[in-house]
Amino acid sequence: MIKVSLYVPCFNAEAYIKECLESIFMQSYPIDEVLIINDGSTDNTVGICSRFPVKIINHARNKGLFLARNTAFCVARNEFVASLDADCKARPDWLEKLMKYFSGTDVAGVGGKLIEKHNLCLADRWRAIHMSQSWGDRLIENPGYLAGSNNVYKRSAILQVGLYSETYVSNYEDIDISKRLMSNGFKIIYSPEACIEHLRRDTIGSALKTYWHWAFHHYKKPDTLKQLLLKAKSNYDLNRFLFQQDIKAGRRSLLFLDILLLFYYCWLDLCYYINYKFKFSP
């Protein structure tokens, strides 16, 4: 059986990491090594992880998700490297379902389906609809990207395309690496039968701010007054698109967040502009 290394990038993950690790050690597919990439946590993440048979690699301070992923690929001892985010719980056959698609030499990565565990509060329902980490219920060759929270990659392929880019510190890094792999002739595969559960719970503020970070690299940075105004126009267009989607689908309870998004994102963009000009942090 092909040996697999698995890593979990962690930053202040004490609320979720125990359930995440328990699911890892219940996998039907044997895992050769489990790496905890502790990215400068200041809570009890390391203490909880130390109760499990894992190798903990510490960053002295928080350096971002891209570097946590790169650290894992540099130290992993196997060609196949799986990733599970700290706020996720894998079903027992998750890794087994992913590994069966590596029969072709041109397949560089396989990712699974993320299901939101919590959807009772408004913020969690909004996240489940507008920040879905799933491509649906059918197998897809070369989807838009594989989510970083839930995949297996060939280490040699990731090294060949130059690891994760430092341009994308904690968001968009998974989209960027997927695009670079495909542009270099590799295949990636989305398999909906390989499922994980997202354990995260959000507030309105945390949900909207996460989405702002998600969308940030799809637009030009608002680091000039002109770009700030153009970004405000983009915020309005996004607000209108989400609002219309929710109206058509009858999701009226989400409309408040759709409207709030416009004002909150303009505020965050303004903070980014001020920070860029005057080194002020929002």
C-alpha positions as a Markdown table, in Angstrom:
| # | Residue | x | y | z |
|---|---|---|---|---|
| 1 | Met | 0.0 | 0.0 | 0.0 |
| 2 | Ile | 1.3 | 3.5 | -0.9 |
| 3 | Lys | 2.6 | 5.4 | 2.1 |
| 4 | Val | 1.0 | 8.7 | 2.9 |
| 5 | Ser | 2.1 | 11.6 | 5.1 |
| 6 | Leu | -0.7 | 13.8 | 6.4 |
| 7 | Tyr | -0.3 | 17.4 | 7.8 |
| 8 | Val | -2.6 | 19.7 | 9.7 |
| 9 | Pro | -1.8 | 23.4 | 9.6 |
| 10 | Cys | -2.7 | 24.9 | 13.0 |
| 11 | Phe | -3.1 | 28.4 | 14.4 |
| 12 | Asn | -5.0 | 28.7 | 17.7 |
| 13 | Ala | -7.1 | 25.7 | 16.9 |
| 14 | Glu | -7.8 | 24.4 | 20.4 |
| 15 | Ala | -11.6 | 24.4 | 19.8 |
| 16 | Tyr | -11.4 | 21.9 | 16.9 |
| 17 | Ile | -8.1 | 20.1 | 16.8 |
| 18 | Lys | -9.0 | 17.2 | 19.1 |
| 19 | Glu | -12.0 | 16.2 | 17.0 |
| 20 | Cys | -9.9 | 16.6 | 13.8 |
| 21 | Leu | -7.1 | 14.4 | 15.1 |
| 22 | Glu | -9.5 | 11.7 | 16.3 |
| 23 | Ser | -10.9 | 11.5 | 12.8 |
| 24 | Ile | -7.4 | 11.2 | 11.4 |
| 25 | Phe | -6.5 | 8.2 | 13.6 |
| 26 | Met | -9.8 | 6.5 | 12.6 |
| 27 | Gln | -9.0 | 6.4 | 8.9 |
| 28 | Ser | -9.5 | 3.1 | 7.1 |
| 29 | Tyr | -6.4 | 3.9 | 5.0 |
| 30 | Pro | -3.2 | 3.7 | 7.1 |
| 31 | Ile | -1.3 | 6.9 | 7.5 |
| 32 | Asp | 2.5 | 6.7 | 7.8 |
| 33 | Glu | 3.1 | 10.0 | 9.5 |
| 34 | Val | 1.0 | 12.8 | 10.9 |
| 35 | Leu | 2.6 | 16.3 | 10.9 |
| 36 | Ile | 1.2 | 19.2 | 13.0 |
| 37 | Ile | 2.5 | 22.5 | 11.5 |
| 38 | Asn | 2.0 | 24.8 | 14.5 |
| 39 | Asp | 2.0 | 28.3 | 13.0 |
| 40 | Gly | 2.7 | 30.3 | 16.1 |
| 41 | Ser | -0.3 | 29.3 | 18.2 |
| 42 | Thr | -0.7 | 31.0 | 21.5 |
| 43 | Asp | -3.5 | 28.8 | 22.9 |
| 44 | Asn | -3.5 | 25.1 | 24.0 |
| 45 | Thr | -3.2 | 23.7 | 20.4 |
| 46 | Val | 0.2 | 22.2 | 21.0 |
| 47 | Gly | -0.8 | 20.7 | 24.4 |
| 48 | Ile | -3.8 | 18.9 | 22.8 |
| 49 | Cys | -1.8 | 17.7 | 19.8 |
| 50 | Ser | 0.9 | 16.3 | 22.1 |
| 51 | Arg | -1.6 | 13.7 | 23.4 |
| 52 | Phe | -1.6 | 12.1 | 19.9 |
| 53 | Pro | 1.2 | 10.2 | 18.1 |
| 54 | Val | 2.1 | 13.1 | 15.9 |
| 55 | Lys | 5.2 | 15.1 | 14.9 |
| 56 | Ile | 4.9 | 18.7 | 15.9 |
| 57 | Ile | 6.8 | 21.3 | 13.9 |
| 58 | Asn | 6.7 | 24.8 | 15.4 |
| 59 | His | 6.9 | 28.2 | 13.7 |
| 60 | Ala | 8.1 | 30.7 | 16.2 |
| 61 | Arg | 5.4 | 33.1 | 15.1 |
| 62 | Asn | 2.4 | 33.1 | 12.9 |
| 63 | Lys | 3.7 | 33.2 | 9.3 |
| 64 | Gly | 0.6 | 32.3 | 7.3 |
| 65 | Leu | -1.0 | 29.3 | 5.8 |
| 66 | Phe | 1.1 | 29.3 | 2.6 |
| 67 | Leu | 4.3 | 28.7 | 4.7 |
| 68 | Ala | 2.6 | 26.1 | 6.9 |
| 69 | Arg | 1.8 | 24.2 | 3.8 |
| 70 | Asn | 5.3 | 24.6 | 2.4 |
| 71 | Thr | 6.9 | 23.5 | 5.6 |
| 72 | Ala | 4.8 | 20.3 | 5.4 |
| 73 | Phe | 5.9 | 19.5 | 1.9 |
| 74 | Cys | 9.5 | 20.2 | 2.7 |
| 75 | Val | 9.6 | 17.8 | 5.7 |
| 76 | Ala | 7.2 | 15.1 | 4.7 |
| 77 | Arg | 9.0 | 11.8 | 4.1 |
| 78 | Asn | 6.5 | 10.4 | 1.6 |
| 79 | Glu | 5.6 | 11.2 | -2.0 |
| 80 | Phe | 1.9 | 11.4 | -1.2 |
| 81 | Val | 1.0 | 14.3 | 1.2 |
| 82 | Ala | -2.5 | 14.7 | 2.5 |
| 83 | Ser | -3.9 | 17.8 | 4.1 |
| 84 | Leu | -6.8 | 18.3 | 6.5 |
| 85 | Asp | -7.4 | 21.7 | 8.1 |
| 86 | Ala | -7.6 | 21.9 | 11.9 |
| 87 | Asp | -11.3 | 22.8 | 11.9 |
| 88 | Cys | -12.4 | 19.8 | 9.8 |
| 89 | Lys | -13.3 | 16.2 | 10.7 |
| 90 | Ala | -12.8 | 13.5 | 8.1 |
| 91 | Arg | -15.1 | 10.6 | 7.6 |
| 92 | Pro | -13.4 | 7.2 | 8.2 |
| 93 | Asp | -13.0 | 6.4 | 4.5 |
| 94 | Trp | -12.0 | 9.9 | 3.4 |
| 95 | Leu | -8.3 | 9.1 | 2.6 |
| 96 | Glu | -9.1 | 5.8 | 1.1 |
| 97 | Lys | -11.6 | 7.4 | -1.3 |
| 98 | Leu | -8.9 | 10.0 | -2.3 |
| 99 | Met | -6.1 | 7.6 | -2.9 |
| 100 | Lys | -7.9 | 5.4 | -5.4 |
| 101 | Tyr | -7.6 | 8.1 | -8.1 |
| 102 | Phe | -3.8 | 8.1 | -8.3 |
| 103 | Ser | -3.6 | 5.4 | -10.9 |
| 104 | Gly | -2.5 | 7.8 | -13.6 |
| 105 | Thr | 1.0 | 9.3 | -13.6 |
| 106 | Asp | -0.4 | 12.7 | -14.7 |
| 107 | Val | -2.7 | 13.0 | -11.6 |
| 108 | Ala | -1.0 | 15.5 | -9.2 |
| 109 | Gly | -3.8 | 15.9 | -6.7 |
| 110 | Val | -7.2 | 14.7 | -5.6 |
| 111 | Gly | -9.6 | 16.6 | -3.3 |
| 112 | Gly | -12.9 | 15.8 | -1.6 |
| 113 | Lys | -16.2 | 17.4 | -0.6 |
| 114 | Leu | -16.6 | 19.6 | 2.5 |
| 115 | Ile | -19.9 | 19.6 | 4.3 |
| 116 | Glu | -20.9 | 22.2 | 6.8 |
| 117 | Lys | -21.7 | 20.7 | 10.1 |
| 118 | His | -23.3 | 23.8 | 11.7 |
| 119 | Asn | -26.0 | 25.8 | 9.9 |
| 120 | Leu | -28.4 | 26.9 | 12.7 |
| 121 | Cys | -27.2 | 30.5 | 13.1 |
| 122 | Leu | -27.4 | 33.1 | 10.4 |
| 123 | Ala | -23.7 | 33.5 | 9.9 |
| 124 | Asp | -23.2 | 29.7 | 9.5 |
| 125 | Arg | -26.0 | 29.5 | 7.0 |
| 126 | Trp | -24.7 | 32.4 | 5.0 |
| 127 | Arg | -21.2 | 30.8 | 5.0 |
| 128 | Ala | -22.6 | 27.4 | 3.9 |
| 129 | Ile | -24.3 | 29.0 | 0.9 |
| 130 | His | -21.8 | 31.7 | -0.2 |
| 131 | Met | -18.5 | 30.1 | 0.9 |
| 132 | Ser | -19.1 | 26.5 | -0.2 |
| 133 | Gln | -15.9 | 24.4 | -0.5 |
| 134 | Ser | -17.6 | 21.8 | -2.7 |
| 135 | Trp | -18.0 | 21.3 | -6.5 |
| 136 | Gly | -21.2 | 19.3 | -6.1 |
| 137 | Asp | -22.0 | 15.6 | -6.2 |
| 138 | Arg | -20.2 | 14.4 | -9.4 |
| 139 | Leu | -16.7 | 13.5 | -10.1 |
| 140 | Ile | -14.8 | 16.3 | -11.9 |
| 141 | Glu | -11.5 | 16.2 | -13.7 |
| 142 | Asn | -9.7 | 19.5 | -13.5 |
| 143 | Pro | -12.2 | 21.5 | -11.5 |
| 144 | Gly | -11.5 | 25.2 | -10.9 |
| 145 | Tyr | -9.3 | 24.3 | -7.9 |
| 146 | Leu | -8.9 | 21.9 | -5.0 |
| 147 | Ala | -9.6 | 23.3 | -1.6 |
| 148 | Gly | -6.6 | 23.4 | 0.6 |
| 149 | Ser | -8.5 | 22.0 | 3.6 |
| 150 | Asn | -9.1 | 18.6 | 2.0 |
| 151 | Asn | -6.8 | 16.9 | -0.5 |
| 152 | Val | -3.8 | 14.7 | -1.3 |
| 153 | Tyr | -1.0 | 15.9 | -3.5 |
| 154 | Lys | 2.1 | 14.3 | -5.0 |
| 155 | Arg | 5.0 | 16.0 | -3.3 |
| 156 | Ser | 7.1 | 15.9 | -6.5 |
| 157 | Ala | 4.4 | 17.8 | -8.4 |
| 158 | Ile | 4.1 | 20.5 | -5.7 |
| 159 | Leu | 7.9 | 20.9 | -5.7 |
| 160 | Gln | 8.1 | 21.0 | -9.5 |
| 161 | Val | 5.7 | 24.0 | -9.7 |
| 162 | Gly | 7.5 | 25.9 | -6.9 |
| 163 | Leu | 5.5 | 25.2 | -3.7 |
| 164 | Tyr | 2.8 | 27.6 | -2.5 |
| 165 | Ser | 3.3 | 31.2 | -3.3 |
| 166 | Glu | 4.1 | 33.7 | -0.6 |
| 167 | Thr | 1.9 | 36.2 | -2.4 |
| 168 | Tyr | -1.1 | 34.5 | -0.9 |
| 169 | Val | -0.4 | 34.4 | 2.8 |
| 170 | Ser | -3.6 | 32.8 | 4.1 |
| 171 | Asn | -6.1 | 32.8 | 1.3 |
| 172 | Tyr | -6.2 | 31.9 | -2.4 |
| 173 | Glu | -3.0 | 29.8 | -2.0 |
| 174 | Asp | -5.0 | 26.7 | -2.8 |
| 175 | Ile | -6.5 | 28.2 | -6.0 |
| 176 | Asp | -3.1 | 29.4 | -7.2 |
| 177 | Ile | -1.4 | 26.1 | -6.7 |
| 178 | Ser | -4.2 | 24.3 | -8.5 |
| 179 | Lys | -3.9 | 26.6 | -11.5 |
| 180 | Arg | -0.2 | 26.2 | -11.6 |
| 181 | Leu | -0.4 | 22.5 | -11.6 |
| 182 | Met | -2.9 | 22.4 | -14.4 |
| 183 | Ser | -1.0 | 24.9 | -16.5 |
| 184 | Asn | 2.1 | 22.6 | -16.2 |
| 185 | Gly | 0.1 | 19.6 | -17.6 |
| 186 | Phe | -0.9 | 17.9 | -14.4 |
| 187 | Lys | -4.5 | 16.7 | -13.7 |
| 188 | Ile | -6.4 | 17.4 | -10.5 |
| 189 | Ile | -9.5 | 15.5 | -9.5 |
| 190 | Tyr | -12.5 | 16.3 | -7.4 |
| 191 | Ser | -14.2 | 13.3 | -5.7 |
| 192 | Pro | -17.5 | 14.0 | -3.8 |
| 193 | Glu | -17.4 | 10.6 | -2.2 |
| 194 | Ala | -14.4 | 11.7 | -0.1 |
| 195 | Cys | -16.1 | 13.8 | 2.6 |
| 196 | Ile | -15.1 | 15.9 | 5.5 |
| 197 | Glu | -17.2 | 18.0 | 7.9 |
| 198 | His | -16.4 | 21.6 | 8.6 |
| 199 | Leu | -16.6 | 22.2 | 12.4 |
| 200 | Arg | -16.2 | 26.0 | 12.3 |
| 201 | Arg | -18.8 | 28.3 | 13.9 |
| 202 | Asp | -19.0 | 31.9 | 12.7 |
| 203 | Thr | -20.3 | 35.2 | 13.8 |
| 204 | Ile | -21.6 | 37.7 | 11.3 |
| 205 | Gly | -18.3 | 39.6 | 11.5 |
| 206 | Ser | -16.1 | 36.6 | 11.1 |
| 207 | Ala | -18.1 | 35.2 | 8.2 |
| 208 | Leu | -18.0 | 38.4 | 6.3 |
| 209 | Lys | -14.4 | 39.1 | 7.0 |
| 210 | Thr | -13.4 | 35.6 | 5.9 |
| 211 | Tyr | -15.3 | 36.1 | 2.6 |
| 212 | Trp | -13.5 | 39.4 | 2.1 |
| 213 | His | -10.2 | 37.6 | 2.4 |
| 214 | Trp | -11.4 | 34.9 | 0.0 |
| 215 | Ala | -12.4 | 37.4 | -2.6 |
| 216 | Phe | -9.5 | 39.9 | -2.1 |
| 217 | His | -7.2 | 38.4 | -4.7 |
| 218 | His | -9.8 | 38.3 | -7.4 |
| 219 | Tyr | -9.6 | 42.1 | -7.6 |
| 220 | Lys | -6.9 | 44.7 | -7.9 |
| 221 | Lys | -5.7 | 45.8 | -4.5 |
| 222 | Pro | -7.2 | 49.1 | -3.3 |
| 223 | Asp | -3.9 | 50.7 | -2.7 |
| 224 | Thr | -4.6 | 53.9 | -4.7 |
| 225 | Leu | -7.6 | 56.1 | -4.5 |
| 226 | Lys | -8.7 | 55.1 | -8.0 |
| 227 | Gln | -8.5 | 51.4 | -7.1 |
| 228 | Leu | -10.3 | 52.0 | -3.9 |
| 229 | Leu | -13.2 | 53.6 | -5.8 |
| 230 | Leu | -13.1 | 50.7 | -8.4 |
| 231 | Lys | -13.2 | 48.2 | -5.5 |
| 232 | Ala | -16.3 | 50.0 | -4.1 |
| 233 | Lys | -18.0 | 49.5 | -7.4 |
| 234 | Ser | -17.0 | 45.8 | -7.3 |
| 235 | Asn | -18.4 | 45.5 | -3.8 |
| 236 | Tyr | -21.7 | 46.9 | -5.1 |
| 237 | Asp | -21.8 | 44.4 | -8.0 |
| 238 | Leu | -21.0 | 41.5 | -5.6 |
| 239 | Asn | -23.7 | 42.8 | -3.2 |
| 240 | Arg | -26.3 | 42.9 | -5.9 |
| 241 | Phe | -25.3 | 39.5 | -7.3 |
| 242 | Leu | -25.6 | 37.8 | -3.8 |
| 243 | Phe | -28.8 | 39.6 | -3.0 |
| 244 | Gln | -30.4 | 38.5 | -6.3 |
| 245 | Gln | -29.3 | 34.9 | -5.8 |
| 246 | Asp | -30.8 | 34.8 | -2.3 |
| 247 | Ile | -34.1 | 36.5 | -3.4 |
| 248 | Lys | -34.5 | 33.9 | -6.2 |
| 249 | Ala | -33.8 | 31.0 | -3.9 |
| 250 | Gly | -36.1 | 32.3 | -1.2 |
| 251 | Arg | -33.3 | 32.7 | 1.3 |
| 252 | Arg | -34.7 | 35.9 | 2.7 |
| 253 | Ser | -33.1 | 35.4 | 6.1 |
| 254 | Leu | -29.7 | 35.9 | 4.4 |
| 255 | Leu | -30.5 | 39.3 | 2.8 |
| 256 | Phe | -29.4 | 41.3 | 5.9 |
| 257 | Leu | -25.9 | 39.9 | 5.5 |
| 258 | Asp | -25.9 | 40.6 | 1.8 |
| 259 | Ile | -26.7 | 44.2 | 2.4 |
| 260 | Leu | -24.2 | 44.5 | 5.3 |
| 261 | Leu | -21.5 | 43.1 | 3.1 |
| 262 | Leu | -21.4 | 46.2 | 0.9 |
| 263 | Phe | -20.7 | 48.6 | 3.8 |
| 264 | Tyr | -18.4 | 46.3 | 5.7 |
| 265 | Tyr | -16.3 | 45.6 | 2.6 |
| 266 | Cys | -16.0 | 49.2 | 1.7 |
| 267 | Trp | -14.8 | 49.8 | 5.3 |
| 268 | Leu | -12.2 | 47.0 | 5.1 |
| 269 | Asp | -11.0 | 48.3 | 1.8 |
| 270 | Leu | -10.6 | 51.7 | 3.3 |
| 271 | Cys | -8.6 | 50.3 | 6.2 |
| 272 | Tyr | -6.4 | 48.4 | 3.7 |
| 273 | Tyr | -5.8 | 51.7 | 1.8 |
| 274 | Ile | -5.0 | 53.6 | 5.0 |
| 275 | Asn | -2.7 | 50.8 | 6.1 |
| 276 | Tyr | -0.9 | 50.8 | 2.8 |
| 277 | Lys | -0.4 | 54.6 | 2.8 |
| 278 | Phe | 0.1 | 55.3 | 6.5 |
| 279 | Lys | 1.0 | 51.9 | 8.1 |
| 280 | Phe | -2.3 | 51.9 | 10.1 |
| 281 | Ser | -3.7 | 48.4 | 10.8 |
| 282 | Pro | -7.5 | 47.9 | 10.9 |
